[in-house]
Amino acid sequence: MNLRDYRVGIVKEEKKVEKEEDKVKELEDRLLRLQAEFENFRKRNAKEQEMLAGNANAELLSKLLPVVDELELAIEHSEDKGVKMVYMNFMSTLGKQGLEEMDSLGKQFDPYYHDALKQEDGEEGKVLEIVQKGYLFKGNVLRHAKVIVGKGNANKKEEKGDEI
């Protein structure tokens, strides 16, 4: 074996090593991409599970709102302190799950939060009366508040009454 054949053999081995190194780098790159894809899948799946659980809770809470309304009516028409205690405990439990009562009275009418049943004389665009309470679940509307809204004629009637 001469020196030239020896060098050719070394060059061939170096090329084989380079090819193998390239394959290793390619496989490492594929592995990193697969790990990243799996991590993204895991995060996306966790978000979807959380969203599904939230939707299930929202559905259950919306089915319980008529019970809340009936308890409020019972409290209005009864002096039984036991009913009030049950109501307070029930609302506390629902609140811990993310249910919030909307504060609408005297606020500006907002169609994203309120359903206007009718308009009456009063400050224009303000909620004058709440017919049915609205509720939020984790910041999103669960049930719109049914309200009566002012149409802005209160001052005109007062002025007409002064003229007569």
N, CA, C and O of each residue as an XYZ file, in Angstrom:
656
protein
N       0.848     -1.162      0.000
C       0.000      0.000      0.000
C       0.899      1.233      0.000
O       1.793      1.391      0.832
N       0.626      2.073     -0.948
C       1.456      3.267     -1.026
C       0.770      4.418     -0.297
O      -0.358      4.298      0.180
N       1.484      5.529     -0.226
C       1.020      6.704      0.512
C      -0.221      7.302     -0.113
O      -1.113      7.778      0.588
N      -0.275      7.277     -1.430
C      -1.423      7.854     -2.141
C      -2.699      7.070     -1.823
O      -3.734      7.667     -1.528
N      -2.630      5.764     -1.880
C      -3.789      4.931     -1.552
C      -4.217      5.134     -0.096
O      -5.406      5.108      0.223
N      -3.240      5.333      0.771
C      -3.517      5.560      2.176
C      -4.283      6.865      2.362
O      -5.248      6.915      3.124
N      -3.854      7.927      1.665
C      -4.509      9.238      1.747
C      -5.917      9.168      1.165
O      -6.844      9.762      1.716
N      -6.084      8.449      0.058
C      -7.403      8.291     -0.555
C      -8.326      7.572      0.427
O      -9.499      7.921      0.559
N      -7.798      6.589      1.097
C      -8.585      5.853      2.092
C      -9.005      6.760      3.246
O     -10.131      6.678      3.736
N      -8.098      7.610      3.665
C      -8.395      8.554      4.757
C      -9.463      9.552      4.307
O     -10.385      9.839      5.070
N      -9.362     10.084      3.092
C     -10.338     11.033      2.560
C     -11.717     10.383      2.489
O     -12.722     11.001      2.839
N     -11.757      9.118      2.028
C     -13.035      8.403      1.953
C     -13.632      8.227      3.353
O     -14.837      8.388      3.546
N     -12.797      7.902      4.304
C     -13.275      7.732      5.684
C     -13.767      9.062      6.238
O     -14.778      9.094      6.940
N     -13.082     10.153      5.943
C     -13.497     11.476      6.417
C     -14.853     11.845      5.815
O     -15.703     12.414      6.500
N     -15.059     11.521      4.525
C     -16.343     11.795      3.886
C     -17.455     10.964      4.537
O     -18.563     11.456      4.748
N     -17.149      9.704      4.852
C     -18.126      8.855      5.531
C     -18.478      9.446      6.891
O     -19.645      9.482      7.284
N     -17.453      9.909      7.602
C     -17.662     10.507      8.923
C     -18.509     11.774      8.788
O     -19.419     11.994      9.587
N     -18.218     12.612      7.778
C     -19.007     13.836      7.560
C     -20.461     13.497      7.263
O     -21.370     14.144      7.782
N     -20.684     12.474      6.423
C     -22.040     12.055      6.104
C     -22.760     11.580      7.368
O     -23.924     11.907      7.601
N     -22.049     10.815      8.163
C     -22.645     10.319      9.408
C     -22.934     11.481     10.364
O     -23.965     11.484     11.035
N     -22.043     12.452     10.429
C     -22.262     13.624     11.281
C     -23.465     14.422     10.790
O     -24.260     14.906     11.596
N     -23.600     14.563      9.471
C     -24.755     15.259      8.900
C     -26.054     14.531      9.259
O     -27.053     15.160      9.609
N     -26.025     13.202      9.168
C     -27.209     12.408      9.541
C     -27.549     12.610     11.017
O     -28.718     12.741     11.380
N     -26.532     12.634     11.852
C     -26.748     12.835     13.286
C     -27.357     14.216     13.532
O     -28.297     14.346     14.315
N     -26.829     15.247     12.869
C     -27.370     16.603     13.029
C     -28.815     16.664     12.552
O     -29.660     17.294     13.190
N     -29.096     16.008     11.429
C     -30.456     15.990     10.895
C     -31.406     15.291     11.876
O     -32.519     15.758     12.119
N     -30.947     14.168     12.432
C     -31.771     13.446     13.402
C     -31.980     14.258     14.687
O     -33.072     14.257     15.255
N     -30.938     14.945     15.137
C     -31.068     15.806     16.320
C     -32.074     16.922     16.052
O     -32.895     17.240     16.912
N     -32.013     17.518     14.860
C     -32.947     18.583     14.480
C     -34.376     18.059     14.464
O     -35.287     18.711     14.976
N     -34.576     16.867     13.869
C     -35.912     16.266     13.841
C     -36.417     15.994     15.253
O     -37.588     16.215     15.562
N     -35.513     15.510     16.104
C     -35.889     15.235     17.490
C     -36.334     16.517     18.200
O     -37.351     16.518     18.894
N     -35.583     17.600     18.033
C     -35.948     18.874     18.660
C     -37.306     19.377     18.150
O     -38.119     19.877     18.929
N     -37.543     19.243     16.855
C     -38.827     19.677     16.284
C     -39.976     18.834     16.843
O     -41.031     19.364     17.189
N     -39.764     17.533     16.927
C     -40.803     16.654     17.475
C     -41.085     16.981     18.944
O     -42.237     16.972     19.378
N     -40.038     17.266     19.695
C     -40.235     17.637     21.099
C     -41.040     18.940     21.201
O     -41.938     19.061     22.034
N     -40.705     19.914     20.340
C     -41.434     21.183     20.353
C     -42.896     20.982     19.943
O     -43.802     21.555     20.548
N     -43.115     20.165     18.914
C     -44.488     19.875     18.489
C     -45.265     19.184     19.598
O     -46.430     19.505     19.835
N     -44.629     18.240     20.277
C     -45.311     17.538     21.364
C     -45.647     18.493     22.501
O     -46.735     18.417     23.071
N     -44.731     19.383     22.835
C     -44.982     20.363     23.900
C     -46.143     21.286     23.508
O     -47.001     21.584     24.339
N     -46.176     21.735     22.260
C     -47.292     22.567     21.781
C     -48.601     21.790     21.837
O     -49.632     22.339     22.226
N     -48.568     20.521     21.452
C     -49.760     19.677     21.516
C     -50.250     19.552     22.956
O     -51.447     19.659     23.225
N     -49.326     19.328     23.867
C     -49.678     19.180     25.282
C     -50.332     20.448     25.818
O     -51.342     20.383     26.520
N     -49.754     21.606     25.484
C     -50.320     22.882     25.936
C     -51.695     23.118     25.318
O     -52.627     23.526     26.010
N     -51.820     22.867     24.031
C     -53.099     23.055     23.339
C     -54.163     22.132     23.934
O     -55.303     22.547     24.141
N     -53.794     20.895     24.205
C     -54.719     19.932     24.790
C     -55.162     20.381     26.187
O     -56.337     20.256     26.533
N     -54.234     20.898     26.985
C     -54.582     21.384     28.324
C     -55.557     22.556     28.234
O     -56.503     22.640     29.016
N     -55.328     23.462     27.281
C     -56.236     24.602     27.093
C     -57.621     24.129     26.672
O     -58.630     24.642     27.155
N     -57.667     23.155     25.776
C     -58.959     22.633     25.322
C     -59.704     21.966     26.471
O     -60.918     22.124     26.602
N     -58.983     21.221     27.301
C     -59.613     20.574     28.454
C     -60.171     21.613     29.418
O     -61.273     21.462     29.945
N     -59.397     22.662     29.640
C     -59.844     23.740     30.525
C     -61.078     24.434     29.944
O     -62.013     24.761     30.675
N     -61.074     24.652     28.641
C     -62.208     25.293     27.986
C     -63.455     24.412     28.068
O     -64.553     24.908     28.322
N     -63.287     23.112     27.854
C     -64.423     22.191     27.956
C     -64.995     22.167     29.371
O     -66.212     22.160     29.554
N     -64.124     22.155     30.358
C     -64.589     22.171     31.747
C     -65.312     23.479     32.042
O     -66.345     23.480     32.713
N     -64.778     24.590     31.547
C     -65.429     25.890     31.737
C     -66.793     25.943     31.086
O     -67.739     26.481     31.662
N     -66.904     25.384     29.879
C     -68.203     25.351     29.195
C     -69.201     24.495     29.954
O     -70.378     24.843     30.049
N     -68.740     23.383     30.491
C     -69.631     22.523     31.271
C     -70.098     23.251     32.532
O     -71.271     23.175     32.896
N     -69.185     23.954     33.196
C     -69.561     24.720     34.388
C     -70.545     25.828     34.030
O     -71.513     26.057     34.755
N     -70.306     26.511     32.926
C     -71.199     27.588     32.505
C     -72.594     27.046     32.220
O     -73.594     27.671     32.571
N     -72.654     25.894     31.591
C     -73.954     25.294     31.282
C     -74.689     24.926     32.572
O     -75.889     25.171     32.695
N     -73.986     24.349     33.512
C     -74.607     23.990     34.788
C     -75.083     25.236     35.529
O     -76.200     25.269     36.046
N     -74.239     26.250     35.577
C     -74.619     27.487     36.266
C     -75.831     28.137     35.618
O     -76.708     28.644     36.318
N     -75.893     28.127     34.294
C     -77.048     28.742     33.621
C     -78.335     27.983     33.951
O     -79.413     28.576     33.989
N     -78.226     26.678     34.189
C     -79.401     25.893     34.583
C     -79.791     26.151     36.037
O     -80.939     25.923     36.421
N     -78.843     26.624     36.846
C     -79.135     26.921     38.244
C     -79.682     28.332     38.460
O     -80.224     28.623     39.526
N     -79.550     29.206     37.469
C     -80.008     30.587     37.636
C     -81.501     30.701     37.941
O     -81.874     31.556     38.744
N     -82.375     29.885     37.342
C     -83.789     29.962     37.752
C     -83.993     29.629     39.235
O     -84.896     30.175     39.870
N     -83.175     28.751     39.781
C     -83.260     28.435     41.212
C     -82.877     29.666     42.027
O     -83.503     29.967     43.044
N     -81.843     30.377     41.573
C     -81.427     31.615     42.244
C     -82.578     32.617     42.212
O     -82.887     33.238     43.229
N     -83.215     32.778     41.050
C     -84.341     33.706     40.926
C     -85.469     33.336     41.882
O     -86.053     34.207     42.526
N     -85.774     32.048     41.973
C     -86.854     31.597     42.855
C     -86.503     31.809     44.325
O     -87.374     32.162     45.120
N     -85.263     31.602     44.690
C     -84.841     31.874     46.066
C     -84.969     33.357     46.388
O     -85.390     33.721     47.487
N     -84.610     34.213     45.439
C     -84.747     35.654     45.652
C     -86.211     36.037     45.841
O     -86.530     36.867     46.693
N     -87.102     35.439     45.052
C     -88.534     35.689     45.223
C     -89.010     35.198     46.591
O     -89.809     35.867     47.246
N     -88.532     34.056     47.014
C     -88.920     33.520     48.323
C     -88.474     34.466     49.441
O     -89.202     34.679     50.411
N     -87.282     35.025     49.298
C     -86.774     35.954     50.305
C     -87.626     37.220     50.332
O     -87.934     37.740     51.404
N     -88.011     37.722     49.141
C     -88.841     38.929     49.050
C     -90.184     38.749     49.735
O     -90.686     39.675     50.373
N     -90.773     37.557     49.606
C     -92.131     37.340     50.074
C     -92.216     36.565     51.386
O     -93.300     36.146     51.793
N     -91.094     36.376     52.036
C     -91.090     35.627     53.285
C     -90.099     36.274     54.231
O     -89.134     36.916     53.817
N     -90.361     36.089     55.497
C     -89.417     36.603     56.490
C     -88.620     35.466     57.117
O     -88.011     35.633     58.174
N     -88.627     34.320     56.465
C     -87.913     33.143     56.951
C     -86.408     33.352     56.774
O     -85.916     33.471     55.652
N     -85.694     33.393     57.883
C     -84.248     33.631     57.819
C     -83.502     32.416     57.276
O     -82.396     32.550     56.753
N     -84.092     31.245     57.395
C     -83.460     30.036     56.886
C     -83.313     30.077     55.370
O     -82.290     29.657     54.830
N     -84.336     30.584     54.684
C     -84.279     30.698     53.220
C     -83.166     31.662     52.829
O     -82.424     31.420     51.877
N     -83.060     32.751     53.572
C     -82.010     33.736     53.271
C     -80.622     33.130     53.489
O     -79.700     33.391     52.717
N     -80.476     32.326     54.536
C     -79.190     31.684     54.804
C     -78.833     30.703     53.686
O     -77.687     30.647     53.242
N     -79.826     29.930     53.237
C     -79.596     28.993     52.133
C     -79.180     29.760     50.886
O     -78.247     29.364     50.188
N     -79.878     30.865     50.609
C     -79.566     31.696     49.439
C     -78.139     32.239     49.528
O     -77.388     32.173     48.555
N     -77.771     32.766     50.674
C     -76.425     33.349     50.837
C     -75.350     32.273     50.664
O     -74.333     32.516     50.014
N     -75.563     31.103     51.233
C     -74.613     30.004     51.101
C     -74.512     29.544     49.642
O     -73.422     29.300     49.124
N     -75.667     29.435     49.004
C     -75.723     29.017     47.598
C     -74.971     30.014     46.711
O     -74.183     29.621     45.851
N     -75.224     31.307     46.929
C     -74.564     32.340     46.113
C     -73.065     32.377     46.387
O     -72.276     32.628     45.476
N     -72.670     32.132     47.618
C     -71.244     32.082     47.948
C     -70.564     30.941     47.197
O     -69.472     31.106     46.653
N     -71.221     29.783     47.175
C     -70.673     28.625     46.465
C     -70.581     28.901     44.969
O     -69.572     28.584     44.340
N     -71.621     29.485     44.403
C     -71.601     29.811     42.971
C     -70.528     30.866     42.666
O     -69.872     30.815     41.626
N     -70.365     31.808     43.577
C     -69.337     32.839     43.408
C     -67.937     32.249     43.379
O     -67.078     32.707     42.625
N     -67.710     31.237     44.197
C     -66.399     30.573     44.210
C     -66.131     29.848     42.890
O     -64.979     29.617     42.523
N     -67.191     29.498     42.192
C     -67.047     28.827     40.895
C     -66.868     29.828     39.751
O     -66.601     29.431     38.617
N     -67.013     31.130     40.045
C     -66.783     32.146     39.016
C     -68.021     32.919     38.606
O     -67.962     33.705     37.661
N     -69.147     32.719     39.289
C     -70.380     33.437     38.957
C     -70.380     34.797     39.644
O     -70.087     34.903     40.835
N     -70.716     35.847     38.872
C     -70.818     37.197     39.425
C     -72.133     37.811     38.982
O     -72.572     37.622     37.847
N     -72.753     38.545     39.889
C     -73.968     39.278     39.558
C     -73.567     40.586     38.877
O     -72.637     41.262     39.316
N     -74.271     40.936     37.804
C     -73.982     42.201     37.117
C     -74.518     43.366     37.942
O     -75.602     43.287     38.520
N     -73.757     44.428     37.987
C     -74.196     45.663     38.629
C     -74.670     46.588     37.516
O     -73.856     47.233     36.855
N     -75.990     46.657     37.304
C     -76.522     47.372     36.144
C     -77.296     48.632     36.491
O     -77.328     49.566     35.690
N     -77.913     48.685     37.645
C     -78.798     49.785     38.000
C     -78.057     51.120     37.968
O     -77.023     51.293     38.615
N     -78.610     52.056     37.202
C     -78.011     53.384     37.097
C     -76.855     53.474     36.115
O     -76.316     54.556     35.886
N     -76.478     52.363     35.544
C     -75.369     52.341     34.580
C     -75.885     52.661     33.174
O     -77.085     52.612     32.907
N     -74.970     52.981     32.310
C     -75.299     53.216     30.904
C     -75.719     51.896     30.266
O     -75.089     50.865     30.502
N     -76.781     51.923     29.457
C     -77.239     50.716     28.770
C     -76.151     50.220     27.835
O     -75.570     50.996     27.076
N     -75.880     48.928     27.893
C     -74.877     48.300     27.037
C     -75.493     47.023     26.466
O     -75.771     46.085     27.212
N     -75.709     46.979     25.145
C     -76.367     45.808     24.559
C     -75.571     44.513     24.715
O     -76.121     43.429     24.522
N     -74.313     44.608     25.054
C     -73.526     43.401     25.280
C     -73.843     42.773     26.640
O     -73.594     41.587     26.858
N     -74.394     43.582     27.550
C     -74.702     43.100     28.890
C     -76.192     43.135     29.230
O     -76.645     42.416     30.121
N     -76.949     43.968     28.522
C     -78.349     44.190     28.882
C     -79.288     43.863     27.727
O     -78.947     44.035     26.556
N     -80.487     43.385     28.088
C     -81.601     43.264     27.155
C     -82.618     44.310     27.584
O     -83.138     44.252     28.698
N     -82.904     45.265     26.705
C     -83.879     46.305     27.028
C     -85.276     45.761     26.764
O     -85.594     45.351     25.647
N     -86.106     45.762     27.802
C     -87.479     45.301     27.651
C     -88.394     46.434     27.212
O     -89.316     46.238     26.420
N     -88.122     47.626     27.743
C     -88.888     48.808     27.325
C     -88.150     50.059     27.750
O     -87.161     50.014     28.482
N     -88.668     51.187     27.262
C     -88.110     52.489     27.635
C     -89.165     53.260     28.408
O     -90.358     53.169     28.118
N     -88.718     54.005     29.380
C     -89.593     54.857     30.161
C     -88.938     56.210     30.305
O     -87.757     56.383     30.003
N     -89.730     57.181     30.778
C     -89.169     58.503     31.015
C     -88.079     58.406     32.071
O     -88.256     57.777     33.114
N     -86.972     59.028     31.785
C     -85.833     58.999     32.694
C     -84.584     59.410     31.948
O     -84.633     59.709     30.754
N     -83.481     59.425     32.640
C     -82.220     59.836     32.034
C     -81.910     58.946     30.830
O     -81.905     57.719     30.933
N     -81.656     59.574     29.712
C     -81.484     58.854     28.446
C     -80.325     57.863     28.502
O     -79.202     58.201     28.874
N     -80.644     56.622     28.116
C     -79.620     55.579     28.012
C     -79.216     54.941     29.323
O     -78.364     54.053     29.333
N     -79.800     55.364     30.426
C     -79.454     54.790     31.737
C     -80.429     53.682     32.097
O     -81.606     53.732     31.739
N     -79.927     52.683     32.809
C     -80.766     51.597     33.291
C     -81.550     52.116     34.491
O     -80.971     52.472     35.517
N     -82.890     52.156     34.350
C     -83.755     52.669     35.406
C     -84.200     51.577     36.377
O     -84.343     51.811     37.577
N     -84.414     50.384     35.831
C     -84.927     49.288     36.652
C     -84.409     47.967     36.099
O     -84.241     47.804     34.890
N     -84.160     47.033     37.005
C     -83.734     45.691     36.605
C     -84.926     44.759     36.793
O     -85.424     44.589     37.905
N     -85.375     44.160     35.701
C     -86.491     43.220     35.753
C     -85.979     41.832     36.113
O     -86.594     41.124     36.911
N     -84.848     41.444     35.523
C     -84.209     40.164     35.837
C     -82.701     40.388     35.867
O     -82.131     40.959     34.937
N     -82.064     39.937     36.938
C     -80.625     40.149     37.096
C     -79.839     39.431     36.001
O     -80.235     38.375     35.507
N     -78.724     40.035     35.645
C     -77.797     39.411     34.717
C     -76.601     38.872     35.477
O     -76.273     39.345     36.565
N     -75.955     37.875     34.889
C     -74.820     37.247     35.557
C     -73.659     37.060     34.587
O     -73.841     36.861     33.386
N     -72.453     37.132     35.160
C     -71.217     36.869     34.422
C     -70.605     35.587     34.969
O     -70.707     35.291     36.159
N     -69.974     34.840     34.088
C     -69.211     33.668     34.500
C     -67.788     33.860     34.019
O     -67.514     33.836     32.819
N     -66.894     34.050     34.961
C     -65.480     34.290     34.667
C     -65.308     35.425     33.662
O     -64.515     35.340     32.724
N     -66.077     36.490     33.887
C     -65.961     37.695     33.061
C     -66.778     37.688     31.789
O     -66.858     38.715     31.113
N     -67.383     36.580     31.439
C     -68.211     36.495     30.230
C     -69.681     36.468     30.606
O     -70.053     35.941     31.655
N     -70.522     37.044     29.738
C     -71.951     37.099     30.020
C     -72.534     35.688     30.012
O     -72.420     34.956     29.029
N     -73.155     35.329     31.121
C     -73.851     34.049     31.223
C     -75.338     34.272     30.940
O     -75.977     33.488     30.238
N     -75.878     35.368     31.506
C     -77.258     35.749     31.229
C     -77.316     37.269     31.215
O     -76.856     37.929     32.146
N     -77.888     37.816     30.146
C     -78.045     39.264     30.038
C     -79.061     39.757     31.062
O     -80.041     39.074     31.358
N     -78.819     40.938     31.592
C     -79.778     41.540     32.513
C     -80.940     42.089     31.688
O     -80.727     42.754     30.675
N     -82.162     41.811     32.121
C     -83.348     42.358     31.465
C     -83.683     43.654     32.195
O     -83.951     43.654     33.397
N     -83.664     44.764     31.446
C     -83.745     46.077     32.082
C     -84.754     46.989     31.398
O     -85.184     46.758     30.268
N     -85.108     48.033     32.133
C     -85.902     49.134     31.600
C     -84.953     50.320     31.497
O     -84.232     50.643     32.441
N     -84.968     50.966     30.323
C     -83.994     52.009     30.010
C     -84.695     53.356     29.884
O     -85.823     53.430     29.397
N     -84.033     54.410     30.319
C     -84.570     55.769     30.195
C     -84.492     56.252     28.759
O     -83.527     55.989     28.042
N     -85.562     56.984     28.350
C     -85.567     57.506     26.978
C     -85.373     59.013     26.923
O     -85.433     59.607     25.847
N     -85.144     59.624     28.049
C     -84.758     61.035     28.046
C     -85.886     62.029     28.043
O     -85.632     63.199     27.757
N     -87.126     61.652     28.342
C     -88.237     62.587     28.322
C     -88.601     63.109     29.703
O     -89.587     63.836     29.826
N     -87.877     62.785     30.712
C     -88.220     63.194     32.071
C     -88.197     64.707     32.211
O     -89.101     65.278     32.821
N     -87.188     65.370     31.662
C     -87.071     66.824     31.783
C     -88.150     67.543     30.983
O     -88.633     68.590     31.415
N     -88.535     67.015     29.843
C     -89.551     67.636     29.011
C     -90.899     67.635     29.704
O     -91.627     68.623     29.620
N     -91.256     66.548     30.392
C     -92.524     66.480     31.116
C     -92.532     67.485     32.257
O     -93.539     68.148     32.505
N     -91.388     67.596     32.958
C     -91.316     68.556     34.059
C     -91.489     69.959     33.537
O     -92.172     70.767     34.167
N     -90.878     70.282     32.379
C     -91.006     71.621     31.791
C     -92.435     71.879     31.376
O     -92.939     72.977     31.613
N     -93.120     70.914     30.765
C     -94.506     71.082     30.370
C     -95.403     71.277     31.592
O     -96.344     72.070     31.548
N     -95.123     70.569     32.667
C     -95.905     70.711     33.890
C     -95.756     72.095     34.492
O     -96.714     72.612     35.067
N     -94.583     72.715     34.379
C     -94.356     74.065     34.895
C     -95.096     75.098     34.071
O     -95.549     76.107     34.611
N     -95.228     74.870     32.783
C     -95.889     75.839     31.890
C     -97.387     75.869     32.104
O     -98.002     76.923     31.943
N     -97.991     74.762     32.456
C     -99.451     74.692     32.580
C     -99.888     75.306     33.851
O    -101.085     75.345     34.138
